Amino acid sequence: MNFIFVEYGNQPYPDGIKADLVEVAGHLDKTSVPDISNYSLHTEYSYGKRNLASNLIRRYPKLYSSNKDGVPQLWKDKGWAVQFASFVHSLTNEHAAPTVIEIHPPFNDYSSIDSFLDFYTVFEEKIHAIYPDVKIVVENRAGSIYRGGKFVVSAAEEIAELCKKIRENNVRLGVVLDFPQLLTGELIHPECFDRGKYTNAVHMLVPYREVIKGIHIWGKKRSSTGRFVAHTGDLNTLFPDVDDKKVFLNGIKAICDDEMSRFLVPEVNSGGEDLRSVVKDVLSI
């Protein structure tokens, strides 16, 4: 497995590993990004409400108005895609060009995989006219406070469909596969881990692994109230059964065990020790 290491949350990697890129937030409520030479711009992911009140976002009426109860609705139409490209340029044009732009899928109450790709190609054309070498990737998503629909790229079947259409239409879009969100999209709970269902989901994606340009990995642990909190803890708190963790890691190996270089983003918010534990588990396979 060959990884391009992306720094997340200003947390260092285990000793001996130097980050190649830094993840930078570029959500719709942002008005600037830090001055970093090698970075991955993580754009709006529509988990919760955004305060869309800045002078910058108000310059883009499609972006400003496309929301439901404050949760951004991505990829509404071609006009939205054009304005989103302009928004990304406005955030980054006084800095080095981003190495990676990470985008996220729309909801299925107003969109589909086909319409998303249709509108995305407009965005891609605009961005590559400005930054011809930037890599653009889309993350599978599961979980939001949005009401009325779910993300169009969530379960393995949807991810596979997207990959197939990217390949068939020669779209210059890659997928970054978030493994814990794949579990959520497949309704697999780590405390009663369905190994067969998980393995089948991964096998559905293996034929398209050349489209998968990176992975996200993180843990969960229970809070003091007993609630499972995402992006905290490590894989040991995510999987009570160590053999379940091994099966989970083997799924990552099935996707990444080739000669292709992929981005590794350890999205851990609970500190450097947990982040390093997660990274070491991934590298152990």
N, C-alpha and C positions, 0 to 999 in steps of 0.2 A: 504494500500500500504506500502510495506517495501522496503526502499531504502538503498543502500550502497553508501554513499556520496563520490564523487570523486572531489578533488580540481582541479580547472582549472585556469590557468593563474595567480597563486599565489593570487587569490581573495578569501577572507573569505566568508563563508556561513552566513546566518542570525544568530543573537544571539541565542545561545542555541543549535546550530548544529555544531558538530565537524566532519571534513572530515575524512573518513576512509582510503582513498588512495589519492595519488597525480598523476595526469597525467603527463607523461614525453614523450618528443618528441624522436622518434627513426626513423626518416626519412632516406632516403638513402644518404643524404648529411651530416649526423651526424657522428661524430667519437667517441663520448663519451656520457655518461648520468650522471646526478648528483648522488651522493651517498645518496640514500633515501631507507629506509627499506621497506616501503609499497607503491608500485607504479604500475600504469598501463602504459605499454609501447605502445604508439600510433605510429604505423609504417606507412610507406609510403601510401599516399592516392591519389596521382596522380592528384592533381588539376592543377598544373602548372609545369614549367620547374624546374629542379634541376641542381645544379652545381656538376656534378659527377666527381670530380677531386681529391678527397682525396686518400691518399695511402691505406686507409682501403677499399674503394669501388673498387679500382683497383685490389684488391686481389680476387675479385669475377667477372670474365669476363662476366658471364651470366647477372648479375645485371647491370654491367657497360654498356653493349651493348644493353640491352633491353629497348629502348626508341624510341620515335618518335618525332623529333624536340625538344628533351630535356625533354619531358614528360615521366616519367617511365611507361613502359608496364609491369604490374604485372602478375605473374602466366603464363609465356610463355610456360613452359614445366616442366618436372620433375627435370631436371638439375637446372632450376631456383629455384625451391622449395628447393632443397638441399642446394644451395648456400645462399638462403635467411635465412634458419635456422642457417647456420654458421655465417652469418652477424649479426643476432640477438644475438647469443651467444657471438660474439666478442664485441658487444656493452655493454653487461651486465655481462660478466663473472668475472669482478673484483668487483662486487657489489652484493647486495642481489638479489636473484631470483625475477623476476617480479611476481606480483600477477596475473596480467592480461596482455595478449598480444592482442592488437586490430589490426586486419588486414583489408584489403579493397579489393573489387572485381576487376577483370580485365575488359577490354573493349571487346565489342562484334565483333569487326572487326577481331579478332584473337582467340577468346575464347568463351566459353559458360558456363552455370552453371555446366553441367556435367564435362567438362574438368577442370574447376576450382576446383571442389570437388575432382577429381582424383588427381590433383597435390597437393592440400591442404593436403590430407592424408599422402603424403610423408613428407611434412613439419611437420605435427602433430607428426608423429612417431619420427622424429629427435628431435624435441623440447621436447617431453615428456620423451625421453631418458635422457635429460639433466635436465629438470625441470618437474618432474612428476606431481606436484600439480598445475601448472599454468593453468589458465582458458584462452581459446582462443576464441575470438569473432570476428565476421565480421560485418561491418557497411554497411547499404545500402547507395549508393552514387548517387548523381545527380549533374551535373555541373562540367565542366572542360574546360580548353583551348585546350584539345586534339581534334584533327580533324581526322575523319574517322570512328569513332565508338562511342558508349555510354557505360556506365557501364552495366554489365550483371545483376546486382541486384540493381534496381532503383525503379520501380513501384511496387505497392502492389502485383500484380499477380506474379512478379518475386521473391519478398521476400517470398511469400507463397510457390512457387515452391521450393525455396532453403530450407525452413523450412521442407517441406514435405520430401525432399530427405535426409536431415540430420536425420530426424526421421526414415525413412525407412531403412537407411544404418547404423544406430547406430554410426554416426560420432560424435566425441566429440567436435563439434563446436557449439557455440551459436551465436545468432544474437543480436546486439545492434541496436535498432531501432531509427534512427534519424528522428524525427517527422517533422521538417521543410523541410528536404530533401525529405521526403515522399510527401509533398505537391508539390515540384518541379517535382518529378518523375511522379506524377499524373496530372501535368499541371494545378494545382489549385492555383490561385492567391489570396492571402489574401484580397486584396482590392475589389475583386468581388468573395467572397468565396462561392464555391459550396458545401453547407452543405451536400447534399445528396451524392455527389460523394465522399467526404471525409469520411462520415459515412460508405459507402459501402466498401471503401478501408480498413478501420479499421476492419470492420466485416469479411473481407477476411482473416485477420491475427489472429483474436481471437482464432480460433481452434488450432493455433500453439503457443499459448503464453508461453507454457512451454519451447519452444526453444528460446524465446526472453529473454535474460539475463540482458538487461539494455536498457536505453533510453538516447538519446542526445536531448537537448532542448536549444533553443536560439531565439533571436529576430532579427528583421530587422528595420532599420529606414532610412529615406531619408537623403542624404547628402545635403550640401549647393547648389549643382548643381541639386538636385532633383532625384538623382539616389538612388535606394534602395540598402543599404549596408548590407550584411549578417553578422551575429554575432555581431551586434551592436544594441543598444536599448533593449527593452523588448517586452513582448507580447502585450502591449498596443500600441506600435508603429508598431508592425507587423499587428495587427487587428484594423482597425479604428472602427469597429462595435463591441461593447462589447458582444453582443449575439453570434457573430461569434467566439470570443475568448472562450466563454463558451462551444460551440460545439467542438472546437479544444481540450480543456482540457478534455472534456468528452471522447474523443477518447483515450487520455492517460489513463484515468481511466479504460476504457474497457479492455485495455491490462494489466494494473498493479494492478487492484483491486482484488488481491487474496493473498494467504499466502506466495508466493514466494518472496525472496529477490532479488532485481535487482539493478544494478549500475545506478546511476544518474550522468550524466555529463552535467553541465550547460556551454555550449561553448559560453560564452559571452566575447567579447574583448573590450567592451566600458566602463569597469569599474565596481567596486564593487556594486554600487547602482543598476545598471541594472541587474547584476547577481542575487543579492538578491531579486529583484522584480520578476524575472523569477522563482526562486526557490519557493518563497512564493505562486505564482500562482499555481504551480504544487502541492504543499502541501495542498493548500486550497480545493482540490477535494478529 
